[in-house]
């Protein structure tokens, strides 16, 4: 079992927060819409996908690539938890 498989949802959110803070120099509330803020571009969205996949050892494919899964820190954390638990996309 990898370290990422044992992370709690709070720990996942914190890892995502660390990445976002490093990239944007801002701290984001878990429910803030990153895309509506204007800070996240389509290129940065792809960086988020790569970050999520490599950091949490999950594959984001097909319907899971939906913008709504990357809109907030909380939605990314929920995506990681769902993929890690082997649940299909919504």
C-alpha positions as a Markdown table, in Angstrom:
| # | Residue | x | y | z |
|---|---|---|---|---|
| 1 | Unk | 0.0 | 0.0 | 0.0 |
| 2 | Unk | 1.4 | 3.4 | -1.0 |
| 3 | Unk | 1.5 | 6.3 | 1.4 |
| 4 | Unk | -1.1 | 8.2 | -0.7 |
| 5 | Unk | -3.5 | 5.3 | -0.2 |
| 6 | Unk | -3.5 | 5.9 | 3.6 |
| 7 | Unk | -4.0 | 9.7 | 3.5 |
| 8 | Unk | -7.2 | 11.1 | 5.0 |
| 9 | Unk | -9.4 | 13.5 | 3.1 |
| 10 | Unk | -8.0 | 16.3 | 5.2 |
| 11 | Unk | -4.5 | 15.3 | 4.4 |
| 12 | Unk | -5.3 | 15.2 | 0.7 |
| 13 | Unk | -6.8 | 18.7 | 0.9 |
| 14 | Unk | -3.6 | 19.9 | 2.6 |
| 15 | Unk | -1.4 | 18.4 | -0.1 |
| 16 | Unk | -3.6 | 20.1 | -2.8 |
| 17 | Unk | -3.4 | 23.3 | -0.8 |
| 18 | Unk | 0.4 | 23.2 | -0.7 |
| 19 | Unk | 0.6 | 22.7 | -4.5 |
| 20 | Unk | -1.8 | 25.5 | -5.2 |
| 21 | Unk | -0.1 | 27.9 | -2.7 |
| 22 | Unk | 3.3 | 27.1 | -4.3 |
| 23 | Unk | 1.9 | 27.8 | -7.8 |
| 24 | Unk | -0.3 | 30.8 | -7.1 |
| 25 | Unk | 1.2 | 32.3 | -4.0 |
| 26 | Unk | -2.3 | 32.4 | -2.5 |
| 27 | Unk | -4.1 | 30.2 | 0.1 |
| 28 | Unk | -7.4 | 28.8 | -1.1 |
| 29 | Unk | -10.5 | 28.0 | 0.9 |
| 30 | Unk | -11.7 | 24.4 | 0.2 |
| 31 | Unk | -14.9 | 25.5 | -1.5 |
| 32 | Unk | -13.6 | 28.5 | -3.6 |
| 33 | Unk | -14.1 | 28.0 | -7.3 |
| 34 | Unk | -10.6 | 28.2 | -8.7 |
| 35 | Unk | -11.7 | 28.7 | -12.3 |
| 36 | Unk | -14.2 | 31.5 | -11.5 |
| 37 | Unk | -11.3 | 33.2 | -9.6 |
| 38 | Unk | -9.5 | 33.7 | -12.9 |
| 39 | Unk | -6.3 | 32.3 | -11.5 |
| 40 | Unk | -6.6 | 28.8 | -13.1 |
| 41 | Unk | -6.2 | 28.6 | -16.9 |
| 42 | Unk | -6.7 | 25.6 | -19.1 |
| 43 | Unk | -2.9 | 25.0 | -19.0 |
| 44 | Unk | -2.9 | 25.1 | -15.2 |
| 45 | Unk | -5.9 | 22.7 | -15.2 |
| 46 | Unk | -3.7 | 20.2 | -16.9 |
| 47 | Unk | -1.0 | 20.8 | -14.3 |
| 48 | Unk | -3.6 | 20.0 | -11.7 |
| 49 | Unk | -4.5 | 16.7 | -13.4 |
| 50 | Unk | -0.8 | 15.7 | -13.6 |
| 51 | Unk | -0.3 | 16.7 | -9.9 |
| 52 | Unk | -3.3 | 14.7 | -8.7 |
| 53 | Unk | -2.3 | 11.6 | -10.7 |
| 54 | Unk | 1.4 | 11.7 | -9.7 |
| 55 | Unk | 0.9 | 12.7 | -6.1 |
| 56 | Unk | -1.9 | 10.4 | -5.2 |
| 57 | Unk | -1.1 | 7.5 | -7.5 |
| 58 | Unk | -4.5 | 7.6 | -9.3 |
| 59 | Unk | -5.5 | 7.7 | -13.0 |
| 60 | Unk | -7.8 | 10.5 | -14.0 |
| 61 | Unk | -9.5 | 9.4 | -17.2 |
| 62 | Unk | -12.7 | 9.8 | -19.3 |
| 63 | Unk | -15.5 | 11.4 | -17.4 |
| 64 | Unk | -13.3 | 12.0 | -14.4 |
| 65 | Unk | -11.5 | 14.7 | -16.4 |
| 66 | Unk | -14.6 | 16.9 | -16.0 |
| 67 | Unk | -13.9 | 20.5 | -14.9 |
| 68 | Unk | -16.1 | 20.1 | -11.9 |
| 69 | Unk | -13.7 | 17.6 | -10.4 |
| 70 | Unk | -11.0 | 20.3 | -10.4 |
| 71 | Unk | -13.1 | 23.3 | -9.6 |
| 72 | Unk | -12.3 | 23.4 | -5.8 |
| 73 | Unk | -9.8 | 21.9 | -3.4 |
| 74 | Unk | -12.7 | 19.9 | -1.9 |
| 75 | Unk | -13.8 | 18.6 | -5.3 |
| 76 | Unk | -10.3 | 17.4 | -6.1 |
| 77 | Unk | -10.0 | 15.8 | -2.7 |
| 78 | Unk | -13.3 | 14.0 | -3.3 |
| 79 | Unk | -12.1 | 12.8 | -6.7 |
| 80 | Unk | -8.9 | 11.4 | -5.2 |
| 81 | Unk | -10.8 | 9.6 | -2.5 |
| 82 | Unk | -13.2 | 8.1 | -5.0 |
| 83 | Unk | -10.5 | 7.0 | -7.4 |
| 84 | Unk | -8.4 | 5.6 | -4.6 |
| 85 | Unk | -11.3 | 3.6 | -3.4 |
| 86 | Unk | -11.9 | 2.3 | -6.9 |
| 87 | Unk | -15.3 | 3.8 | -7.3 |
| 88 | Unk | -16.5 | 4.7 | -10.8 |
| 89 | Unk | -16.9 | 8.2 | -12.1 |
| 90 | Unk | -20.1 | 10.1 | -11.7 |
